[in-house]
Amino acid sequence: MKERQRKQRMTNNLIWAGVGIGVLAIIGLFVWQAVKTPPPAEAMGEVIPIASADHIPTGSDPGAYSSDPPAGGVHYADTLPAKFYQESEVGSLPVHPEAYLVHNLEHGHVIFWYNCAVLTDGSCDQLKEQIQGVLDEFDGVKVVAFPWESLEEPVVATSWERRYSFEAFDPEIARQLVLANRNKSPEPNAP
């Protein structure tokens, strides 16, 4: 009887030791994952100083921004939905859509401003497909595409206080830019 109790105690001790080792291994795995995670990427693009991030009355003229297209500044209290905007939609948007989009930037969005008019070879559909592919890769979360007629390049990406020009759109660089710049803004936890 004592021998049986001793064996049962030994079995119980081995089970508890195994459970303890398993728990320590799981904790160790979490610690290792936290330590090995690389630091956030340095934001990409030219730094654009922002004089003010104040809200202005909806419908009022935001005036000139520090960059074209804007990378921050005064803006309306509302944002526009994160999506791909076609040229045909701009006329149905409220006046000064850029003042809404600057608020998107303040919330950590990355905007791909595009101008098909500067493309001489008629590759607008291909450009739009490439930009849409990047938006799709991020499930449209805090990524916007918007037509912008004043661009001299086919695409310029902006995030808060950053501007990156594409002489030719490169989806891989665009992905890196979203990863590096998204949510680097005054209100990154806002939708």
N, C-alpha and C positions, 0 to 999 in steps of 0.2 A: 504494500500500500504506500509506504513512504517513497519507495523507488518510483512508483507511478506519479505521485505528487511532485517529486523532484523533476521528472521528465516533463510534466505538464508546465511547471514553473519555467523550465529552461525553454520550452517551446514558446510560451507566452513572452518571455524576455527576448527571444530571437525575433518574434513577430513585431514587437514594439521597437526593437532596434532597427528592423527593416523599414518600418513606417517612419521613424525618425530620420533615417538616412534619405529616404525618398523625399521627405519634406525639405530637408537641407539641400538636396539636389535641385529641387524646384526653386527654392529661394536663390540658390547660387546661379541658376539659369537666368532668372529675372535680373539679378545684379549684373551678370555678364552682359546681357542684352543692353541694359542701360548704359554701361560703361563703353561698349563697343559702338553705340549709335553715334554717327558722325555729327559734328556740330552743324547747325543750320548754315546753308550756303550764304555766302556774301551776296547782297543784292546786286543785280546787274543793271547796267545802263548809266547814262550821264546823270549826275546829281542836279536837280532843279530846285533852287531855293524857293520856298513858299513864304510869301509875306504874311498871309492871313488865311485862316481856315474857318472864318466866320460864316454863319448862316445869313442869307439875305432873303428878302421876301420873294416868294414864288412869283415868277413872271417878270421880275425886275431884271435889268440888264446886268450881268455879272462883270461887264467890262473886259479889258484885256487880261489874259493870263500870262504867267511867267514863261510859258512855252506853248508851242502850237504843235500838236494838240495839248491840252492842259494835263499837268501832272500833279495838280493840287491847286488850292486857292479857295476863294469864296464860293459858296454853293447853296443850293436850295436844301430844305429840310428833308426832302424825299429823294429816293434813289429810283433808277430804272431797273426793271428786271434783268438779270444776267442771262443773256442770250445772244444770238447772231442777228444783228439788224441789217436788213436789206436796204438798198438805196430807196426803194419804193415806199418804205415805211416812214422815212424821216419826215415827210410832209404831214403825216398824221400824228406826229408826236407834239407835245407841248413846246412852246417857244423856248429857246435856249436849252436844248437837251444836254449840252455840255455841263450846265450847272447842276443837273441831276447826276450826271456821270462822275463829276468830281466828288460828289458825296459817295458814290460807289467806291471811288479810289480811297476815300477816307476810311471806308469799311474794309479795306484790304484787297479790293478787286484788282485784276490786271485787265487792261483794255487794249485790244488790238484794233487800232484805227486804220482803215484801209481806204485807198483811192484807186479804183480801177482805171480812171481816166489817164493816169501816167503810164499805163501799160500799153506799149505800142503793138504788141503781137497778139492782142485779143485773148490773152490768157486769164481773163478775169474769173471765169468759172473754175479754173484750176486753182487759182489763188484762194477763192472762197472755200473750195473743198478742203484745201490744206489747213486753212484757219479753222474751219468747222471741225476737222479731225482733231485739232488740239483741244478745242472746246469739249468735244465728245470724250476725249481721254480723261478729262478732269470732271466729267459729268456736268459740265456747265457751272460748277461751283466757283463763284467769284471770278468768273472769266467772261468777258464781253467782247464782241466784235461790233464795230460801229463805223459806218462810212463817213469819211472826212475829206471834203473837197479841196482843202487848202494844202494838203500834203504834197511834197515834191517827190517823195518816195512811195512805193506801193503800200508799205505797212510801217507804222510806228506803234510801238507798244509803250504804254505808260502804266505806272503804278505810283503810289504816293511818293512824291519827290524824285521820281526816276523816269527817264525817257530813253528808249532804245530804238534806233532806226534800222530798218531792214532795207538794204538796196535790192535784195532778192529775198523773199520769204524763205526761211529755213525752219521747218517744223521741229527739228531737234533742238535748235537754239530757242525756239519759242517755248518748248516744254521746259527747258532748263530755266528760262526766264520766269515762267509761272511758279516753278518750284522755289526759286530763289527770292522772288519778290512778293508773292501772294501773302497777305496778312502782315506785311511790314508797313504798318500804318498807325495813325493815332487811335483808331477804333477797330482793331483786328477781330474782336469777338462779336462784332455786330454782323447780322446776316448780309 
